[in-house]
């Protein structure tokens, strides 16, 4: 599965002026279905623990990447959302 997000996002590690385009390529065997990915990503986008529109406060992961991986779960302590 290749996810290309052409929207420019703010980079957490950089000044707010610096942005990065996001493109992620994960093998089909390691990724969830498109439907599951969109559902997970939607939950992440609504989560108050999302930082800079890209980064999970609990894991430090880029949510666009973590949400597509079969072996990953929501890292929110005591209240995982997916």
DSSP file (Angstrom, degrees, kcal/mol; ACC not computed):
  #  RESIDUE AA STRUCTURE BP1 BP2  ACC     N-H-->O    O-->H-N    N-H-->O    O-->H-N    TCO  KAPPA ALPHA  PHI   PSI    X-CA   Y-CA   Z-CA
    1    1 A X              0   0    0      0, 0.0    25,-2.5     0, 0.0     2,-0.5   0.000 360.0 360.0 360.0 129.1    0.0    0.0    0.0
    2    2 A X  E     -A   25   0A   0     23,-0.2     2,-0.6     2,-0.0    23,-0.2  -0.953 360.0-168.0-111.8 123.1    1.4    3.4   -1.0
    3    3 A X  E     -A   24   0A   0     21,-3.0    21,-2.8    -2,-0.5     2,-0.5  -0.953   5.9-179.2-111.5 121.8    0.0    6.4    0.8
    4    4 A X  E     -A   23   0A   0     -2,-0.6     2,-0.8    19,-0.2    19,-0.2  -0.977   7.0-169.9-121.8 118.5    0.9    9.8   -0.6
    5    5 A X  E     -A   22   0A   0     17,-3.0    17,-1.3    -2,-0.5    -2,-0.0  -0.905   3.1-172.7-109.2 104.6   -0.4   12.8    1.2
    6    6 A X  E     +     0   0A   0     -2,-0.8     2,-0.2    15,-0.1    -1,-0.1   0.636  56.7 101.8 -75.2 -13.2    0.2   15.8   -1.0
    7    7 A X  E    S-     0   0A   0     15,-0.1    15,-0.4    -3,-0.1     2,-0.4  -0.533  79.9-121.2 -69.5 136.0   -0.9   18.2    1.7
    8    8 A X  E     -     0   0A   0     -2,-0.2     2,-0.3    13,-0.1    13,-0.2  -0.652  30.7-161.5 -82.3 132.8    2.1   19.7    3.4
    9    9 A X  E     -A   20   0A   0     11,-1.5    11,-1.9    -2,-0.4     2,-0.3  -0.802  23.6-104.3-114.5 154.2    2.2   19.0    7.1
   10   10 A X  E     -A   19   0A   0     42,-0.5     2,-0.5    -2,-0.3     9,-0.2  -0.601  34.3-127.0 -76.4 135.4    4.2   20.8    9.9
   11   11 A X    >   -     0   0    0      7,-1.6     3,-1.1     4,-0.4     7,-0.2  -0.747   9.2-148.7 -86.1 124.1    7.2   18.8   11.0
   12   12 A X  T 3  S+     0   0    0     -2,-0.5    -1,-0.1     1,-0.3    40,-0.1   0.854  96.4  49.3 -61.0 -37.6    7.2   18.3   14.8
   13   13 A X  T 3  S+     0   0    0      2,-0.1    -1,-0.3    -3,-0.1     2,-0.2   0.538 110.0  59.2 -81.7  -6.2   11.0   18.3   15.1
   14   14 A X  S <  S-     0   0    0     -3,-1.1    -4,-0.0     1,-0.2     0, 0.0  -0.550  98.5 -73.6-115.1 176.3   11.4   21.5   13.0
   15   15 A X    >   -     0   0    0     -2,-0.2     3,-1.5     1,-0.1    -4,-0.4  -0.309  50.9-108.5 -59.9 156.1   10.4   25.1   13.1
   16   16 A X  T 3  S+     0   0    0      1,-0.3    -1,-0.1    -6,-0.1    -5,-0.0   0.692 118.7  65.0 -63.4 -16.6    6.8   25.6   12.3
   17   17 A X  T 3  S+     0   0    0     -7,-0.1     2,-0.4     2,-0.0    -1,-0.3   0.724  87.3  82.0 -76.9 -21.3    8.0   27.1    8.9
   18   18 A X    <   +     0   0    0     -3,-1.5    -7,-1.6    -7,-0.2     2,-0.3  -0.705  61.2 179.7 -91.0 133.2    9.5   23.8    7.8
   19   19 A X  E     -A   10   0A   0     -2,-0.4     2,-0.4    -9,-0.2    -9,-0.2  -0.855  13.9-153.3-129.0 164.4    7.1   21.3    6.2
   20   20 A X  E     -A    9   0A   0    -11,-1.9   -11,-1.5    -2,-0.3     2,-0.3  -1.000  16.2-130.3-139.8 137.6    7.4   17.8    4.8
   21   21 A X  E     -     0   0A   0     -2,-0.4     2,-0.5   -13,-0.2   -15,-0.1  -0.660  30.4-133.1 -80.2 143.7    5.3   15.9    2.2
   22   22 A X  E     +A    5   0A   0    -17,-1.3   -17,-3.0   -15,-0.4     2,-0.4  -0.878  33.4 162.0-107.4 125.0    4.4   12.5    3.4
   23   23 A X  E     -A    4   0A   0     -2,-0.5     2,-0.4   -19,-0.2   -19,-0.2  -0.962  10.6-179.6-140.4 123.4    4.8    9.4    1.3
   24   24 A X  E     -A    3   0A   0    -21,-2.8   -21,-3.0    -2,-0.4     2,-0.5  -0.978  10.4-167.1-128.9 133.7    4.8    5.9    2.8
   25   25 A X  E     +A    2   0A   0     -2,-0.4     2,-0.4   -23,-0.2   -23,-0.2  -0.974  14.4 168.1-123.9 117.8    5.2    2.6    1.1
   26   26 A X        -     0   0    0    -25,-2.5     5,-0.1    -2,-0.5    -2,-0.0  -0.978  39.5-104.7-127.9 140.1    4.4   -0.6    3.1
   27   27 A X    >>  -     0   0    0     -2,-0.4     3,-1.1     1,-0.1     4,-0.7  -0.261  29.3-118.0 -62.5 151.5    4.0   -4.1    1.7
   28   28 A X  G >4 S+     0   0    0      1,-0.3     3,-0.7     2,-0.2    -1,-0.1   0.842 113.7  58.0 -59.2 -35.4    0.4   -5.4    1.3
   29   29 A X  G 34 S+     0   0    0      1,-0.2    -1,-0.3    41,-0.0    -2,-0.1   0.753 110.7  42.8 -69.6 -22.1    1.2   -8.3    3.7
   30   30 A X  G <4 S+     0   0    0     -3,-1.1    40,-2.6     2,-0.1    41,-0.4   0.493 105.5  77.9 -98.4  -5.8    2.1   -5.8    6.4
   31   31 A X  B << S-B   69   0B   0     -4,-0.7    38,-0.2    -3,-0.7    37,-0.1  -0.740  73.5-123.2-111.5 154.9   -0.7   -3.3    5.9
   32   32 A X        -     0   0    0     36,-2.1    -2,-0.1    -2,-0.3    -1,-0.1  -0.306  47.2 -79.0 -79.7 170.8   -4.3   -3.2    6.8
   33   33 A X     >  -     0   0    0      1,-0.1     4,-2.7    -2,-0.1    -1,-0.2  -0.247  41.4-109.5 -66.1 162.0   -7.1   -2.8    4.2
   34   34 A X  H  > S+     0   0    0      1,-0.2     4,-2.6     2,-0.2     5,-0.2   0.890 120.3  53.3 -59.7 -40.1   -7.8    0.7    2.9
   35   35 A X  H  > S+     0   0    0      2,-0.2     4,-2.0     1,-0.2    -1,-0.2   0.928 111.2  44.5 -62.2 -46.1  -11.1    0.7    4.8
   36   36 A X  H  > S+     0   0    0      2,-0.2     4,-2.8     1,-0.2     5,-0.2   0.904 112.5  53.1 -65.0 -41.5   -9.4   -0.1    8.1
   37   37 A X  H  X S+     0   0    0     -4,-2.7     4,-2.9     1,-0.2     5,-0.2   0.935 109.9  47.0 -59.0 -47.9   -6.7    2.4    7.4
   38   38 A X  H  X S+     0   0    0     -4,-2.6     4,-2.3     2,-0.2    -1,-0.2   0.882 112.6  50.3 -64.1 -38.2   -9.2    5.2    6.8
   39   39 A X  H  X S+     0   0    0     -4,-2.0     4,-1.9     2,-0.2    -2,-0.2   0.948 113.4  44.9 -64.5 -48.6  -11.1    4.3    9.9
   40   40 A X  H  X S+     0   0    0     -4,-2.8     4,-2.4     1,-0.2    -2,-0.2   0.929 113.7  49.8 -60.1 -46.4   -8.0    4.3   12.1
   41   41 A X  H  X S+     0   0    0     -4,-2.9     4,-2.6    -5,-0.2    -1,-0.2   0.887 107.8  53.8 -62.9 -39.5   -6.7    7.5   10.6
   42   42 A X  H  X S+     0   0    0     -4,-2.3     4,-1.1    -5,-0.2    -1,-0.2   0.898 108.8  49.2 -60.6 -41.2  -10.1    9.2   11.1
   43   43 A X  H  X S+     0   0    0     -4,-1.9     4,-0.7     1,-0.2     3,-0.5   0.925 111.6  49.3 -63.4 -44.8   -9.9    8.3   14.8
   44   44 A X  H >< S+     0   0    0     -4,-2.4     3,-0.9     1,-0.2    -2,-0.2   0.901 106.5  55.6 -60.9 -41.5   -6.4    9.6   15.0
   45   45 A X  H 3< S+     0   0    0     -4,-2.6    -1,-0.2     1,-0.3    -2,-0.2   0.780 111.8  43.9 -65.0 -26.0   -7.4   12.9   13.4
   46   46 A X  H 3< S+     0   0    0     -4,-1.1    -1,-0.3    -3,-0.5    -2,-0.2   0.537  90.0 110.8 -92.4  -8.6  -10.1   13.5   16.0
   47   47 A X    X<  -     0   0    0     -3,-0.9     3,-1.6    -4,-0.7    -3,-0.0  -0.465  65.5-142.5 -73.7 133.4   -7.8   12.4   19.0
   48   48 A X  T 3  S+     0   0    0      1,-0.3    -1,-0.1    -2,-0.2    -4,-0.1   0.640 100.1  66.0 -67.8 -12.2   -6.8   15.2   21.4
   49   49 A X  T 3  S+     0   0    0     -5,-0.1     8,-2.2     2,-0.1     2,-0.4   0.409  74.3 111.3 -89.0   2.1   -3.4   13.5   21.6
   50   50 A X  E <   -C   56   0C   0     -3,-1.6     2,-0.4     6,-0.2     6,-0.2  -0.645  54.8-158.4 -77.3 128.4   -2.6   14.3   18.0
   51   51 A X  E >>  -C   55   0C   0      4,-3.5     4,-2.7    -2,-0.4     3,-2.0  -0.915  65.9  -9.0-112.4 135.0    0.2   16.8   17.7
   52   52 A X  T 34 S-     0   0    0     -2,-0.4   -42,-0.5     1,-0.3    -1,-0.2   0.640 113.7 -77.7  59.7  16.9    0.9   19.0   14.7
   53   53 A X  T 34 S+     0   0    0      2,-0.2    -1,-0.3     1,-0.1     3,-0.1   0.567 130.3  54.0  73.4   7.4   -1.7   17.0   12.7
   54   54 A X  T <4 S+     0   0    0     -3,-2.0     9,-2.8     1,-0.2    10,-0.4   0.579  87.7  72.7-139.2 -26.3    0.8   14.2   12.2
   55   55 A X  E  <  -CD  51  62C   0     -4,-2.7    -4,-3.5     7,-0.2     2,-0.5  -0.850  64.0-132.7-118.3 133.3    2.3   12.9   15.4
   56   56 A X  E  >  -C   50   0C   0      5,-2.7     4,-2.5    -2,-0.4    -6,-0.2  -0.680  12.7-148.3 -79.8 126.7    0.9   10.7   18.2
   57   57 A X  T  4 S+     0   0    0     -8,-2.2    -1,-0.1    -2,-0.5    -7,-0.1   0.808  94.7  50.3 -62.8 -31.1    1.7   12.2   21.6
   58   58 A X  T  4 S+     0   0    0     -9,-0.1    -1,-0.2     1,-0.1    -8,-0.0   0.835 127.2  16.8 -82.0 -34.2    1.9    8.7   23.2
   59   59 A X  T  4 S-     0   0    0      2,-0.1    -2,-0.2    -3,-0.1    -1,-0.1   0.639  88.9-127.6-112.4 -19.8    4.2    7.0   20.8
   60   60 A X     <  +     0   0    0     -4,-2.5    -3,-0.1     1,-0.3     2,-0.1   0.510  62.7 143.2  79.3   4.1    5.9    9.7   18.8
   61   61 A X        -     0   0    0     -5,-0.1    -5,-2.7     1,-0.1     2,-0.7  -0.408  62.7-112.8 -77.5 151.1    4.7    7.9   15.7
   62   62 A X  B >>  -D   55   0C   0     -7,-0.2     4,-2.3     1,-0.2     3,-1.3  -0.773  28.9-144.6 -76.0 119.0    3.6    9.6   12.5
   63   63 A X  H 3> S+     0   0    0     -9,-2.8     4,-2.3    -2,-0.7     5,-0.2   0.801  94.5  64.1 -63.9 -29.2   -0.1    8.5   12.5
   64   64 A X  H 34 S+     0   0    0    -10,-0.4    -1,-0.3     1,-0.2     4,-0.3   0.829 112.6  36.5 -62.0 -30.6   -0.2    8.1    8.7
   65   65 A X  H X> S+     0   0    0     -3,-1.3     3,-1.2     2,-0.1     4,-0.6   0.917 116.4  49.3 -86.0 -51.7    2.3    5.3    9.0
   66   66 A X  H >< S+     0   0    0     -4,-2.3     3,-1.2     1,-0.3     6,-0.2   0.876 105.1  59.4 -58.4 -40.2    1.3    3.7   12.3
   67   67 A X  T 3< S+     0   0    0     -4,-2.3    -1,-0.3     1,-0.3   -27,-0.2   0.725 103.6  52.0 -64.6 -21.7   -2.4    3.4   11.2
   68   68 A X  T <4 S+     0   0    0     -3,-1.2   -36,-2.1    -4,-0.3     2,-0.4   0.608  87.0  97.7 -91.1 -10.8   -1.5    1.3    8.2
   69   69 A X  B X<  -B   31   0B   0     -3,-1.2     3,-1.4    -4,-0.6   -38,-0.2  -0.663  62.7-149.7 -88.2 127.8    0.5   -1.3    9.9
   70   70 A X  T 3  S+     0   0    0    -40,-2.6    -1,-0.1    -2,-0.4   -39,-0.1   0.857  96.1  51.9 -58.8 -38.4   -1.3   -4.6   10.9
   71   71 A X  T 3  S+     0   0    0    -41,-0.4     2,-0.3     2,-0.0    -1,-0.3   0.365  95.1  89.0 -87.4   7.4    0.9   -5.2   13.9
   72   72 A X    <   -     0   0    0     -3,-1.4     2,-0.3    -6,-0.2     3,-0.0  -0.769  52.3-171.0-106.1 151.6    0.3   -1.8   15.5
   73   73 A X        -     0   0    0     -2,-0.3     2,-0.2     8,-0.0    -2,-0.0  -0.862  43.3 -77.2-129.2 164.9   -2.4   -0.7   17.9
   74   74 A X        -     0   0    0     -2,-0.3     6,-0.1     1,-0.1     5,-0.1  -0.488  40.0-150.6 -61.5 127.8   -3.5    2.7   19.2
   75   75 A X        +     0   0    0     -2,-0.2     2,-0.3     5,-0.1    -1,-0.1   0.361  49.8 131.6 -87.8   7.3   -0.9    3.5   21.9
   76   76 A X    >   -     0   0    0      3,-0.1     3,-1.3     1,-0.1     4,-0.1  -0.446  64.9-115.6 -63.8 119.2   -3.2    5.6   24.1
   77   77 A X  T 3  S-     0   0    0     -2,-0.3    -1,-0.1     1,-0.3    -2,-0.1  -0.299  86.2  -9.2 -61.6 134.6   -2.7    4.3   27.6
   78   78 A X  T 3  S+     0   0    0      1,-0.1    -1,-0.3    -3,-0.0    -2,-0.1   0.414 135.2  58.3  62.7   0.5   -5.8    2.6   29.2
   79   79 A X    <   +     0   0    0     -3,-1.3    -2,-0.2    -5,-0.1    -3,-0.1  -0.165  67.1 179.7-153.6  49.5   -8.0    3.8   26.4
   80   80 A X        -     0   0    0      1,-0.1    -5,-0.1    -4,-0.1    -3,-0.1  -0.316  15.2-157.1 -58.1 135.2   -6.8    2.5   23.0
   81   81 A X              0   0    0      1,-0.1    -1,-0.1   -41,-0.0    -6,-0.0   0.646 360.0 360.0 -93.2 -17.8   -9.1    3.7   20.3
   82   82 A X              0   0    0    -39,-0.0    -2,-0.1    -8,-0.0    -1,-0.1   0.280 360.0 360.0-154.7 360.0   -8.3    1.0   17.7
